[in-house]
């Protein structure tokens, strides 16, 4: 059944999904991304069947009306391995245009985790996107295909995996047991395990809050909507921020780190940099550093187009606003981590390499004594310039890697 624009098949028309029915209605969009050599129709049929098998279990665990909407298959340029973040832009666009509450992406190309391991699927609780790859479901590592997509083992393991991933989207963990136990392929599986009773109650409470609020166009209105979304959902944002290990992101972005460190190696031996750093007040140095970290994060956010959705859209949903807020906070934490990295290098040079008595002989100093606080302040000032240089000259060499590290779990 067409959804009205010829771009999707659905078991019900999506109009009126944000009505005031007694039971919450949850619309699940199913996207198919296939390699050039894949059978697109077979993969689309597999994705549709897997989604319907999964929502049967989810409907039993929640007091919600689950509906499936299958979009037309979308070809990929090649069959190379992909991170789940590479499907985010298309998923976000479908979420705000259709609109969908959750999106499932089914693909036949290998799916890689943070550790570059090939996995069966990954989920982003914040973005409400689950990506399932048939590669590990139909193949054993290092061997050719040994199972077909329409085999019972593949069918029920895929449905179990999707329910498991949806459980993560709704806040479930591997400690919850039942279908939330760590996923592994079971050749004898012929049904989907159930949720434990307490987990089902938790899922039902979350499902009752879907659908959610949205905001139309207008910069000020959208900015206020983002702030309000954060105020209403601080827990999921800050838990995602903690799991992302954002301050360590500069180690995964070598171009950014190199562009930040290189000019500071010159500035640390510059008399002008020392003159300014030594004559700054501690408060001015701190405010300059904080402002530069935020400015660098804003610059990267807009220049690299890391906000969602990337294409022009009439509305933005609350959870998409939370994704944008989280990405921005992760960038702020990453820039703070870059500041700490450059600052530690500068302090090490000041203490171990720079001649200790050189500055005391400079006529520009009113007080010839240079203490530890002065060294920290000079290092902070130079590091601030390094962070700005890194953001302007280096940027993010792989925006998909940043989204992957920030938004997706590291295992199914």
N, C-alpha and C positions, 0 to 999 in steps of 0.2 A: 504494500500500500504506500503510495507516495505521500510525503509530508507537505505537499503543496508547491514545492519548487522543483520537483523532479530529482532532487539530490539525495533522497533517503527513502528507505522502506521502513515502515513502522507497523506495529500491531494496533496502534490507535493514533488518532490525530493529536498533535501536540498542543492544539489551541486550548486555552483555559487551564493550563497546568498549574497556575498560581491561584487557583480558586480557593474557596473556603470549605472544601469537602471535609467530612469527619475524619477520614483517614488521609495521611500524607501521601502525596503522589511523588514518586521518584522516577525521573526520566533518565535512562541510561543510554548514552550514545555509543555505538559500536563502530569503530573505524578499522579498516583493513589496509595495511601497508605491505605490499608484496614486492618481491624481487622480480626482475624482468623474466626469469625463467619459470616462475611459479604459476600454478593454475589458480587464477584470481577467483573464479566462481567457487571452486572447491574450498579455498581458504575462507571466502565470505560465508559459505554455508557452515563451515566449521565454527567460525566466530559467532554466528547467529545462534547455532545450537548450544554452544558452550555458555553463552550469555543467558539463554533461557533456562538451561539446567541450573546455573548458578542462582538466578533470581528466584527460582522455586524454593531453594533452601533459605535465601534471604527473606522471602515473603513469609515463610514459616516462622522465622526468628523475629520478625518485626511486624507491627501493625501498620503496614504501608502498602500502597498499590504500586508495584514495580512494573515499569513499562520499558520495552526495548525498542530502539530506533537504529536501524542499520544503514549507514551511509554507503555510497558507492565505493568500490575498491579504489585505492590510490596507489599508482605504481611508484616504486623507488628507482633511483638511477642505477643502482647496482645491488649486489647481494652481500656487500661488506658488513661486518659487525657494526652495531650501532648502540649508543647509549640511549636509555629511555627518554632522556631530556630532548633528544632530537625529534621527538614526536609531540612535544609540548605545544609548540605554536599552533599546529593544526588542531590539537585537542582543545586549546583555549578558545580558538576561533569558533569551533562548533558549540562550545559551552555558552557563549554569549549570543550567538546568532540563532540557535535553534529554539530555545536554549535547553541544555542538558544539565542535570545535577552531578552526574558522574560520567566519565568516559573510559571505555575499554579500547585499547589498541591491540589488535592481533596482527602479528607479522611472522614471516617465515625466515627472516634473517637472524643471525645470532644476536643475543642481547647481552651486553656486558655490564658488570657491576663496578663499584668504585675500585675494587682490586683487580679489574680487568679480567674477571672470571666470567665465563659464559654461564648464564643462569636461565631458568625457565620463565621467570617473570619478576617484575619489580613494581612497587607501588609508591605513590607520593600522597601521603595523607593530606597534606596541605592543598595540593593542586587537585585532589580527587581524581587522579588518573592512575589506571592500572594498565601495564603493558605486559602482554603474554607473547612469548615466542614459541613457535612449534618446533624449533630446531632441537632443543633438548628433550622434547616430548616424543619425537619420532626417531631420534638418533642416539646411539650410545657414543660416548666420547671416543673419537678416533676411528669410527666406523661409518659405513654408509647407512642409509635409511633402513630401518628394520621394522618399522610400524607405519601404517597408513593413518591418515587423519580421521577416517571413518571407523577405525577399529575401536571396540569397546574400551580397551585399556586407555587409549589416548583420550577418548571422549570423557571418561569419568575422572581421569587425572587432571585434565584441563579444567573441568568444572570445579574440582576440588581446589585447584590452584587459584582460580578466579575468586571463589568464595573466600579463600584464605587471604588473598590480596585485598578484597573488599573489607575483610575484617580489620586489616591494618589501616585502611582508609578511615574506618570508623573508630579507630583507637585501640583495637585489640593487639595483644602481644603473644609471643610464643609460649609464655607461661600460662596462658588461659586454657590450654588443653583442647581436646576435641579437634575440630577442623583448623584451629589456630596453632596446633603443634607444628614444629618445623616441617616444611613440605619435602617429601621425597616421592619419587615415582614408584607406584606399586602396581605391577602388571596384573594382579588379581583384583584390583579395585573395580567395583561395579555400581557404586553409589557414592554420594557426597556425605562425608561425616557431618554430624550436627554440631551446632554451637553448644557449649555448656550453658546451663540455665542462667547463671549470673552474667555471662557474656551476652546472651540474647537480650536480657533486660537492659544492658548498657547500650546495645545496638538499637533497641527500640526507642530509647530516650533520645538518641542522636537523630534517628530517622524522623522523629516527630518535629525536628527543627528544620526539615527540608520539605519543600522549597524555602528559599530565603529571600531577604531583601535585595534590591538592586537600585542602582542610580543611573540616571540618564546623563547626557553630555553636559559639559560645563566644567571648566577647570576648578573653580572654587568649590562647586558642589561635589565634584569627585574627590578633591583633597579632603573635604570635611567627611565624606563617606569613608575614605580610607582610615582617617583618625578614629571615627566612630566604630568601625569594624575592629580595629585594634583594641579599643576600650572594652568591647563586648567579648572578645576572644583572646585575651592575653596569654592564656596557658598554652594553646597550640602553637602560637607564634614563637614564644620564648623556648618551648621544648624543642621546636625545629631548629631554632638558633643554636641551642646547646649541642644538638646532635650533629650539626653541620661542621663543627670544629672550625668555625670561620676564621679565627685569628691565625690558623695555620695555612689558610688558602694561599698566601704569597709563595709558599714552597711548591705549590702545584701550578703556579703561574710565573715561570722563569723570566719571561719578557718584562712583566711588570716589575719584578724584583730587580732585574738588571738595570732597567731605566731609572729606578729609584736610587740604587746604590752608586752607580757610576759617577754622577756629578758630585755626590757628597765626598767621594774620595779626593776630589780636587778642592772642594770648599773647606774641608777640615784643615788643610794646610794654607788657607787663605787668611791674610791678616784682617781683611774687611769682615769676613764671617765671624772671626773671633771678636772684633771690636763691637759688632752689633750684638752678638750673643751675650757678651759680658756686661753690656750696658742695658740690656733688657731687664725689666722686673720679672719676678717669678710669675706674677699674675698675667702679665702680657704674653710671656712665652707660652703659658698654659692655654690661654684663650686662642692664641695664634695656632697652636698645635691642634686644638679641638676643632676650630673652624676649618682648618685645612683638611683634616680627616673627613669631615662632613662634606666639604666642597668636592673633594676627590671622589667620594662615593656618589654624589649627585651627578658629577660629570660622567663617570663611567656608566651609571644607570641610564642616562639619556643618550649618550653617544653610542653605546653598545646596544641600545634598544632592548634592555633586559626586562622591561615591564610588560605586562599582559593586558589585553591582547595586543599584538604588534600591528594588526591591521585596524582600519577605522571601524568603530563599532558604536551602536546607538546606546547600549547599556553595558554596565559592568556589575557582576554579581559580588556578593559579600565575600565569598571564599576566594574569588579572583583578586579582590582588593587585599585580602590577607596574604596572598602569594606575593603581591607587589610590595607590601609593607615588609614582609619577611626577607625578600631579596634585598631591599634597601638596607635593612638592619644588618644583614650578613655582609653587605659591602662595607658598611661602616666598621663592623668588627674586623673585616679583612684589612681595611686601611689602617686601623689601629694596630693590628698585628704587623703590618708592614712598617709602621712607625717604630714599633718596638724592635723589630729586626734591624732596621737601619740605625736606630739609636744605640743598640748594643754594640754594633760594629764601630760606631763613632766613639763611644766611650772606651772601647778596647784600644783604639788607636791613640786616643788622648792619654790613656794611662800607660800603655806599653811601648808606643812608638814615638809620640810627640816629645821633643826635648822638654823636660819639666821646668827648666829655668829660662826658656826662650821668651815666654810671654812676660815675665817680670821685668825684662829689659826694654819692652816697647814703650815709647814715650806717650802713647795714647791712653795708657792706663793711669788713672789717678791713684789707685791702690795697687801696688806691685804684687800683692798676695792673690794667688789664684787657688781657691779651695775646691773641695769636691762638689759643692753646690754649683759653683761657677762652671765647672766642667760638665755637669749634667745639663745645665741651662744651655751652654753652647752646643752640646750634642743634640739636645732637643730642638734647638733652632735649626741646625743643619739638617736634622732628620725630617723636620717639617717641610723644608724645601725639597728634600728627596721624595717625599710622598707626593707632593704636587707634580714634581717632574715625572714620577712613575705613572701617575694617572693621565697626564697630558701626552707623554711621549710613548709610554709602553702600552697602557690600556689592558684589556683582557684579550689574550690571543685566542681563547677558546670559550666563547660564551656558553656553549653547550656543556662544557666541563664544569663551569661554575654552577649552572642550573642543576646539573646532575649531583654535584657534591652538596648543594644546598637543599634540594627538595626531595630527592629519592632515597629510600632506604638502601642499605648496602647488601641486603640479601632478601630472598623471597619471604 
